[in-house]
Each structure stands twice: as structure tokens, then as C-alpha cells.
Amino acid sequence: MGRSHGATARALALAGLAAILAGCMPEPVTTEGARVSALYGIFLAAAAVVFVVVAGLIGWSIVRYRATDDDRLPSGTHENIRLELLWWALPTLLVIGLIILTAQVLTEVDRRTEDPDLTVNVTGSQWQWEFAYQGTDVVVTGLPDQPPVVVLPVGRRIAFNLSSPDVIHSFWVPQFLIKRDVLPDKTNRMELTIEEEGTYSGVCGEFCGLLHHRMLFSIEAVPADAFDRWLAAGGEGAP
């Protein structure tokens, strides 16, 4: 009984840890992040179902085939085609379904539009960020002790062209639920639509040297009309 209780306690602890880790994911504020979050939820539900089934079968086997005073060996089964097909088919179908869902979400998240509402050219270098609004003279630059504040509109398709003159960085806003590497001598691209107004902290998600931890920025998501006024004013003042 002691071993059985110990196994049950460990199983419950693992299930609780999974629930806690799932709750650590920030609430997405972009259209693409919401799709990623929904996919995470499906994976978590599938993992929970598999865990319950496997743990239930193990528990049933422990009770059903527990040791008795009878030393005779139980009768064995050489093969059972139906059961073998079942425990091969179910996991296979589950994995195929998850692959299809993942491919659909990634296709949507990585989709590129020919004419986005706004394009921002982002340069990440040791150890600062520069944001240039394409088609305008507005450029927002930061330093390790002065993180830049990037103003963006809500409800519009925004394209980020990401590049680096030195080493690999990573453009990451946790509440977007999407991250892109910033590569030297190559332009990477990320498109998204912010759904909620607010201020969102951004970081470099790839270790890039001595002041990597201070390579920060923040995004100020504002209504589209307020953004238009701010951009028309040359990026001066508060939006």
C-alpha cells in the first residue's frame, strides 16, 4: 500500500506542476498569439487525456493483478490483434491530428502579406534596438540605460523586418507569444496584429554578450487614430 500511495502522490504532484506551468503563460494580446495559445491548450488537453488513461490502466493493473497467496502463474495471452491495433492506432491518430493543427497554426502565424498596414525595420545590435518606421523619417533608438519606447497601432497588420549588424539577437515580447531571431546579414520577418491597448515589455531572447540582460524595449499599443497623429507629428510627444 505504501508504494501505491507514493506513486499516486507523485502522479498528483506532476499533474499539479503541469497545471501551474500552463498558468504561467501570459495572456496573448495579438491575433497570432491567441492562435498559439489555443494550440497550447489543445496539446495540454491531449497530454492530460493520455496521462489519465495511462495512469488509470497502471492503477487497474496494480489492483487486478496484485500478489496473492496463490503461487500459480496467471494464464497468458500470446497475441491480441484487436488490442494491438487499438494501442497503435489511437496514439498515431492523436499525433497526426496534432501535427495537422500545428501546421495550420504555423502557416497562419508565418503568413506574409504583400501590403501590411505598417512596416517597422528593426535593427538589434550590441546592446540596443533601433526601430525605423518605413516610409517616414521617424526612428526610435535606445541604449542599454535608455530602452526605446515603440508606439504601434491596435487593430492593424504590422510587419517587422528584423536584422542585425553583429551577432544573433532575438525579438521577443512575451505577451505576443511569438519570437523571431534577429540574424546578422539576413532579414527575418514577423507579422502580427495587436488586439489590446497597453504597454508591453520586450527583450532580447538570445544571449548576445555582456549587456544582453539590458537589451530591452517596450511597446506602447494605442488606438489607430492616436498613432496616426503621433506619426504625423514626427514621433514627437506622447501618443
C-alpha positions as CSV (number, residue, x, y, z in Angstrom):
1,M,0.0,0.0,0.0
2,G,2.9,2.3,0.8
3,R,4.3,2.1,-2.8
4,S,0.8,2.6,-4.2
5,H,0.2,5.8,-2.2
6,G,3.7,7.0,-3.1
7,A,3.0,6.5,-6.8
8,T,-0.3,8.3,-6.5
9,A,1.2,11.2,-4.7
10,R,3.9,11.6,-7.4
11,A,1.3,11.4,-10.2
12,L,-0.8,14.1,-8.5
13,A,2.3,16.3,-8.0
14,L,3.2,16.0,-11.7
15,A,-0.4,16.9,-12.7
16,G,-0.3,19.9,-10.4
17,L,3.0,21.0,-11.8
18,A,1.7,20.8,-15.3
19,A,-1.3,22.9,-14.4
20,I,0.9,25.5,-12.7
21,L,3.2,25.7,-15.7
22,A,0.2,26.1,-18.0
23,G,-0.9,29.1,-15.9
24,C,2.5,30.8,-16.3
25,M,1.8,31.5,-19.9
26,P,0.9,35.2,-20.4
27,E,-2.5,36.2,-21.8
28,P,-1.9,36.8,-25.5
29,V,-2.6,40.3,-26.9
30,T,-2.2,39.6,-30.6
31,T,-4.3,37.7,-33.1
32,E,-1.5,35.3,-33.8
33,G,-0.7,34.8,-30.1
34,A,-4.3,33.8,-29.5
35,R,-4.0,31.1,-32.1
36,V,-0.7,29.8,-30.5
37,S,-2.4,29.9,-27.0
38,A,-5.3,27.8,-28.3
39,L,-2.9,25.3,-29.8
40,Y,-1.0,25.1,-26.4
41,G,-4.4,24.4,-24.8
42,I,-5.1,21.5,-27.2
43,F,-1.7,20.0,-26.5
44,L,-2.2,20.3,-22.8
45,A,-5.7,18.7,-23.0
46,A,-4.3,15.8,-25.2
47,A,-1.4,15.3,-22.7
48,A,-3.9,15.2,-19.8
49,V,-6.1,12.6,-21.5
50,V,-3.1,10.4,-22.2
51,F,-1.9,10.8,-18.6
52,V,-5.3,9.9,-17.2
53,V,-5.7,6.8,-19.5
54,V,-2.1,5.5,-18.8
55,A,-2.3,6.2,-15.1
56,G,-5.7,4.6,-14.9
57,L,-4.5,1.5,-16.7
58,I,-1.5,1.2,-14.4
59,G,-3.7,1.6,-11.3
60,W,-6.2,-1.0,-12.6
61,S,-3.3,-3.4,-13.4
62,I,-1.9,-3.0,-9.9
63,V,-5.3,-3.8,-8.3
64,R,-6.3,-6.5,-10.7
65,Y,-3.0,-8.4,-10.7
66,R,-1.9,-7.8,-7.1
67,A,0.0,-10.5,-5.3
68,T,-2.0,-13.3,-3.6
69,D,-1.3,-16.3,-1.6
70,D,-1.7,-18.4,-4.7
71,D,1.7,-19.1,-6.3
72,R,0.3,-20.2,-9.6
73,L,1.1,-18.1,-12.5
74,P,-1.8,-16.4,-14.3
75,S,-2.7,-17.5,-17.8
76,G,-1.0,-15.5,-20.5
77,T,-2.2,-14.4,-24.0
78,H,0.2,-14.8,-26.9
79,E,-1.4,-12.1,-29.1
80,N,-4.5,-10.0,-29.4
81,I,-4.7,-8.3,-32.8
82,R,-7.5,-6.0,-31.9
83,L,-5.8,-4.6,-28.8
84,E,-2.5,-4.2,-30.6
85,L,-4.2,-2.4,-33.5
86,L,-6.0,-0.2,-30.9
87,W,-3.0,0.9,-29.0
88,W,-1.1,1.6,-32.2
89,A,-4.0,3.4,-34.0
90,L,-5.0,5.8,-31.2
91,P,-1.6,7.3,-30.5
92,T,-0.9,7.5,-34.2
93,L,-4.2,9.3,-34.9
94,L,-3.5,11.7,-32.0
95,V,-0.1,12.6,-33.2
96,I,-1.3,13.1,-36.8
97,G,-4.1,15.3,-35.6
98,L,-1.7,17.4,-33.5
99,I,0.7,17.7,-36.5
100,I,-2.1,19.0,-38.7
101,L,-3.3,21.5,-36.2
102,T,0.3,22.7,-35.6
103,A,0.9,23.1,-39.4
104,Q,-2.3,25.1,-39.7
105,V,-1.4,27.5,-36.8
106,L,2.2,27.9,-38.0
107,T,1.0,28.7,-41.6
108,E,-1.2,31.4,-40.3
109,V,1.4,32.8,-37.8
110,D,4.1,32.9,-40.5
111,R,1.8,34.3,-43.2
112,R,3.2,37.3,-45.0
113,T,1.1,40.0,-46.6
114,E,2.3,42.0,-49.6
115,D,0.9,45.3,-48.3
116,P,0.8,45.4,-44.5
117,D,-0.7,48.4,-42.8
118,L,2.6,49.3,-41.2
119,T,6.2,48.2,-41.6
120,V,8.8,48.7,-39.0
121,N,12.5,48.0,-39.7
122,V,14.1,46.7,-36.5
123,T,17.9,46.6,-36.0
124,G,19.2,44.7,-33.0
125,S,22.9,45.3,-32.1
126,Q,25.1,45.0,-29.1
127,W,23.3,46.2,-27.0
128,Q,20.5,48.4,-28.3
129,W,17.4,48.4,-30.5
130,E,16.6,50.7,-33.4
131,F,13.0,51.0,-34.9
132,A,12.6,52.8,-38.2
133,Y,9.0,53.4,-39.5
134,Q,9.2,52.6,-43.1
135,G,8.0,55.4,-45.4
136,T,8.7,58.1,-42.8
137,D,11.6,59.8,-41.1
138,V,10.6,58.5,-37.7
139,V,13.3,56.4,-36.0
140,V,13.2,55.3,-32.3
141,T,16.6,54.4,-30.9
142,G,17.6,53.1,-27.4
143,L,20.6,52.4,-25.3
144,P,21.2,49.9,-22.5
145,D,20.3,52.5,-19.9
146,Q,17.6,54.1,-22.1
147,P,15.3,51.4,-23.5
148,P,13.3,52.7,-26.5
149,V,9.5,53.0,-26.4
150,V,7.9,51.9,-29.7
151,V,4.4,53.2,-30.5
152,L,2.2,50.9,-32.5
153,P,-1.4,50.9,-33.6
154,V,-4.1,48.5,-32.4
155,G,-6.1,46.5,-35.0
156,R,-3.7,46.9,-37.9
157,R,-1.4,44.4,-39.6
158,I,2.2,45.2,-38.6
159,A,5.3,43.8,-40.3
160,F,8.7,43.8,-38.6
161,N,11.8,43.4,-40.7
162,L,14.5,42.2,-38.3
163,S,18.2,42.4,-38.9
164,S,21.5,42.7,-37.0
165,P,24.9,44.1,-37.9
166,D,26.9,41.9,-35.4
167,V,25.6,38.8,-33.7
168,I,22.4,36.8,-33.3
169,H,19.7,38.5,-31.2
170,S,16.0,37.7,-30.7
171,F,13.0,39.9,-30.8
172,W,10.6,38.8,-28.1
173,V,7.6,40.3,-26.5
174,P,6.3,37.6,-24.1
175,Q,2.6,38.7,-24.4
176,F,2.8,38.4,-28.2
177,L,3.6,34.6,-27.7
178,I,5.8,34.8,-30.8
179,K,9.5,35.2,-31.0
180,R,11.8,35.8,-34.0
181,D,15.6,35.5,-34.3
182,V,17.4,38.7,-35.4
183,L,20.2,37.4,-37.7
184,P,23.4,39.1,-39.0
185,D,23.5,39.7,-42.7
186,K,19.9,38.4,-43.2
187,T,16.5,40.0,-42.8
188,N,14.0,38.0,-40.8
189,R,10.3,38.9,-40.8
190,M,7.4,38.8,-38.4
191,E,3.8,40.0,-38.9
192,L,1.1,40.4,-36.3
193,T,-2.0,42.3,-35.2
194,I,-2.2,43.8,-31.7
195,E,-5.7,43.5,-30.3
196,E,-5.4,45.2,-27.0
197,E,-4.1,48.7,-25.9
198,G,-1.4,48.7,-23.3
199,T,2.4,48.8,-22.6
200,Y,4.2,45.6,-23.3
201,S,7.8,44.8,-22.3
202,G,10.2,43.4,-24.9
203,V,13.6,41.8,-24.5
204,C,16.4,40.2,-26.5
205,G,15.7,36.5,-26.2
206,E,19.1,35.3,-27.3
207,F,22.3,35.7,-25.3
208,C,24.4,38.2,-27.2
209,G,27.1,39.3,-24.9
210,L,28.0,41.3,-21.8
211,L,24.9,43.6,-21.6
212,H,22.4,41.1,-23.0
213,H,20.2,41.5,-19.9
214,R,19.9,45.2,-20.5
215,M,18.9,45.0,-24.2
216,L,15.3,46.0,-23.5
217,F,12.5,47.9,-25.2
218,S,8.8,48.5,-24.6
219,I,5.8,48.7,-27.0
220,E,3.0,51.2,-26.5
221,A,-0.1,49.9,-28.3
222,V,-2.5,52.8,-28.9
223,P,-5.7,53.4,-30.9
224,A,-5.1,53.7,-34.7
225,D,-6.1,57.4,-34.8
226,A,-3.8,58.3,-32.0
227,F,-1.0,56.5,-33.7
228,D,-1.6,58.4,-36.9
229,R,-1.5,61.7,-35.2
230,W,1.7,60.7,-33.4
231,L,3.4,59.6,-36.6
232,A,2.2,62.7,-38.5
233,A,3.9,64.8,-35.7
234,G,7.2,63.0,-36.4
235,G,7.0,60.8,-33.4
236,E,7.2,63.7,-31.0
237,G,5.3,63.8,-27.7
238,A,3.1,61.2,-26.2
239,P,0.6,59.5,-28.5
